[in-house]
Amino acid sequence: MSLDADHMVDRRRLRRKLSFWRVAAVLAVLVALLGAGGVWMRNGAFTTALTDVPGTSYVARVTVSGLIRGDQERTRALERLARSSARAVIVHIDSPGGTTSGAEQLHDSLRRVAARKPLVVVVNSLAASGGYIAAMSADHIIAQGNSLVGSIGVLFQYPKLEELMKTLGVRVEEIKSSPLKAAPSAFEPTSPEARAALESIVKDSYDWFRGLVRDRRKLDGPALERVADGRIFTGRQALDLKLVDSLGDERSAREWLAKERDIPANTSVRDWELRSRYGDLSFLHLVAAWGLDLVGLNSLAQRIQLVGGLQAIERLHLDGLLALWHPALGN
């Protein structure tokens, strides 16, 4: 009996030691990888955030890419840029758009920067819908000949699942304060009143978008009608339609700044980060999951991977009115 008790005590001690070394191994792996990440950043593998040094002469480079959503961190970064010692700003845009409110927020933030510094936009591959709203913050827009520009319009989409629900034999019941609450619904036909309400907000946002094009690009009448029907244009077509001012790239932007704003073309260009390098820590999720799996804590590793995956899915989710261009959406 005594031998059995001693054996159990020894096993418990062994488990505690094993748990301690597992945790120590995970920490060691994380520290090593983070240290390596620091070396990579110093060697330029990651874009480093710009530290403003008053008195230095430079042009700030801002990059707007992917889906555009509301982003307070981005707004604060642009406020700091407006107060910085940068002599001018070059904004690179490669975006199909996003939410209308997010694009409006970005446009307004960039306009506040443009009120204090020369600001020129370079369209890389795409500045459509909300991406074009952002581009119109500049007083000069440059696009490559085969860039895609335009898609001036607003979209509201929602799925219709009534037939599928019937097939599955499932019904959704609801109690709501008024017929238009939570309308439209994917589970029932859209009433004429709900459709009219949706059409009114789409029209209101579309009128705002058209007004922005009219005021910022000095287009009206037939010229405005030609570009505001939701179509996308190449950079060459956009130049003819006055949606952009010239064709070129960043070199062209620097030449324009030299000619129109007396900023030498050889002025250094430095990246200005709109988000923290560690904003979503997605790479740390992967590192932590890998380290935990390595030392046998598989269930905890799976939980961390799940959290990282859910955050990635959440970043793809868009609510509200969309100023978005994508062929798969039927635009």
N, C-alpha and C positions, 0 to 999 in steps of 0.2 A: 504493500500500500504506500509506504514511504517512498519507494522508488518511483511509483507512478506520479506522486505529487511533485517529486524533484524533476521528473521528466517534463511535466506540464509547466513548471516554473521556468525551466530552461527554454522551452519552446516560446513562452511569452517574451522572455528576454531577447531571443533571437528575432522574433517578429518586430519588437520595438527597434532593435538595431537595424533591421532591414528597412523599416519605414523611414528611419532617420537618414540612411544612406541614399534611399530613393529620392527623398526631398532634396538632399544635398546635391545629388547628381543633376536633378532638374534645374536647380539654381545655378549650378556651374555651367550647364549648357546654355541657359538664357544669358548669363553674363558674358560667356565667350562669343555668342552670336551677336549680342548687342555691341560688344566691343568691335567685332568684325564689321558690323554695320557702320560704326563710327568711322572706321578706317576707310570703308567704301565711300562714305559721304565726303570725307576730306579729299579723297582722290577723284571726286567728281562723278561717282556712280549714281549719286542722288543729287538732285538740284537743291542747292542750299538756299535758305531764306536770305533775302537781302537785308543787311544791316545798314541803315541810313547813316551816312557820315556827313554832317553839315560842312559845306564848303567844297565838297568834291563835285566834280562835273561828270554827270552820267545821264543816260536815258534809261528809264525803267521799262522793262518788258513784262507785260501781263499776258497770261494765257487763259482763255476761256474755252473749255472743251466739254463735250458730252452734254447730258441733259441739264437744263437750267432750272433750278428750283430756288425758293426763298432760302437765303443763307446769311445769317447775321454776322458770322465770322468773316465772310467775304466782304460785307459792307464795312466792317471795322477796318479790315486790311486796306480797303480803298480810301477810307478816311485818313488813315496814316499816310498813304501815298500822296494824298492831296496836300498834306502838311510837310512832306519830305522835301529834301533839297534837290530831288530829281528835276532836270531841266525840261524834260518832256516825257511822254508815255507812248509806247507802241503796244497796242492791244492785238494779240493774235486770236482769232476766233475760228473755232472748228466745232460747230454745234448745230443740231437739227431743231433746237428750241427746247421747250419744256412747258412749264405752267406759265400762263399769261402774267400772273402776279409776280412770279419769280423773275421773269424777263423785265417787267416794269421796274422792280427793285434794282436790278443790275443796271438798267439804262439810267435810272436816276442817280445811282452811285457814281457811274462813270461820267455823267454830266457834271456832277460836283467837282470831279477831278479836272475835267476839261475847262471848268470856269477858272482854274488857277494855273493850269499848265497846257501847253499844246498837246493834243491827243490825236493820234492817227490810228486807224484800224487796218489790219491786214487780214483778209479772209484767206484762210489756208485752203481747206477742201470745201467747207460748207458753212454758210451763215443763212439759215432758213428760219422762218417764223420767229420764234423768240430769239434765235441767234441773230436775225437781222434787226430786231428791236434793239439788241445790245449794240450792234454795229452802228446804228444811227446816232449813238451818243457822240460819235466823232464828227469833226468838221471836215475830215477828209477820209474817204474809204478807198482802200486799194484791194483789188481781188486778182487772182490769177485767171488766165483766160478760160480755164476749165473748172474753176471753182463753181459751186452751185449757190445761187443767191435768190432770195425772194420768199415765196410761199407766204404771201401776205394774206392772212386769214386766221380765223379762230375756230376751234373744234371742241365739241362736247360729245363724247362717246360713252355708251353704256351697253352692257350685254343684255340679251333677251333670252330668258331660260324657261318661258312658260311651257313650250312644247316638250322640252326635256323633262320638266317636272311632271307633266302629264304621263309621259312614258314611264317614269320611275314610280308613279303613283304617290307623289309627295305633294303636299299643299303647305303653303306658308300663310298663316293667319296673323293679322296685325290689328292693333287698336291705335289710332292716331288722332291728334287733336283737330286736324282739318284735312281735306282731300289732297292738298298739295304738299303736306308734310312728307319728307323723304321720297318725293317723286323726282325722277322716274324710278320705278322699281324693276329689277330684273325678273321678278316673279309674276308680274301681271301686265296686261296691255297698258300702254301709255295713253292716258286720257287726252282729249283735245286741249283741255285747260293746262295740263302739265306740259304738253308739247309747246303751247303758246308761251308759257312762262320761260321755258328753256330757250326758245327762239329769241325772246326779248333780251336775255342776258348775253347770248351769243352776238346778237346784233349790236348791243351796246358796246361790248368789248371790241367788236370788229370796227365800229365807227371810231373808237379811240385809236386803234391801230392805223386806220386810214388817215386819221387826222395827224398822227405822228409822222407818217410818210409825207403827207402834204406839207407840213411845217418844216420838217428837217431836210427834206430833199427838194423842196420848192416845186412840187408837182401838183397839178390841178386839172380838172376837166378830163378830156380824153386821155391825156398822158397818165393821169392817176388811174383811170379806169383800166388802161392796158396792163398795169402792173399789179392791180389789187384784186385779181380774181382767183388767187390761191396758187397760181402757177409758179414753177421754179424756173430760173434762168441761168444760163452759163455766165461766167464773168464778162465775156465779150458782149453778150446780149444785154446784160445789166448795165454795161457802160453806155451802150446806145440808148437805153431807156432811162439813164440818169439815176439808176439805183446805186452805182458806185462812181467814183471820180476818175480812177485810172486803173491800169493793169500793171501788176508787178508783184514784188515780194518785200521782205524787210529792207533790202538794199534800197528799193524805191521809196520806202517810208523815210529812211534816213536822208535820202536825197531831197525829198519834199521838205523835211524839217530844216535842212540846210538852206534851201532856196526861199522858203516862205517864213521861217521863224529864226533864221540866223543861228542855227545850232549846227556846228561843224559836223560833217558826215563821219569824221573819225572819232567822235565822242563815244566813249565806251558804253555798251549796252549791258545792263545787268538785270537778272530775273527778280521780279517782285512776287513773292508767294501770296496767293489769296487764301490759302489754307495752311495750317500747321502740318509739318511733315508727319506728325504723329496723330493727325486728326481722327482717323478711324482705327488705327493700330491693327489693321487687318493682317499685316505680316507678322505681328507679334502673336496673334491668334494661332497662326500656322506654326510658328516656332514653339509656342507653349504646348500645343497639341502634339507636335512631333516629339518634344522632350518627354512629355508625360507617357506617351506610348512607348518610347524607348526603354523607360524604367518599369514598364508593366502596369501603369495606371491607366488602362485602356478606357474604362468607363468615363473617367474625368476628361480624358483627351477627346472623347466623342462629344461630350457636353460643350467643350470649348469650340470644337469645330462647328457644332450646331449654332452656337451664338454668332460666330463669324459669318456663317451662311445666312442666318436670319437678317443680320445687318446688311449684307450685300443685297438680299431681296428687298429690304425696306428702301434702300437707296434707289431701286428701280421703280418704286411705286409712286404714281403721280395722281394727285387729287385736284379737282376743280377744272376750270377752263384751260384748254391746252392751246398754245401757239407752237405747234410741233409739226415737222415735216418728216414723213417716213413712208416709202412706197407700200410697206406691208399694212399700213393703216388706211390705205385707200385714198391718201391725199394726192 
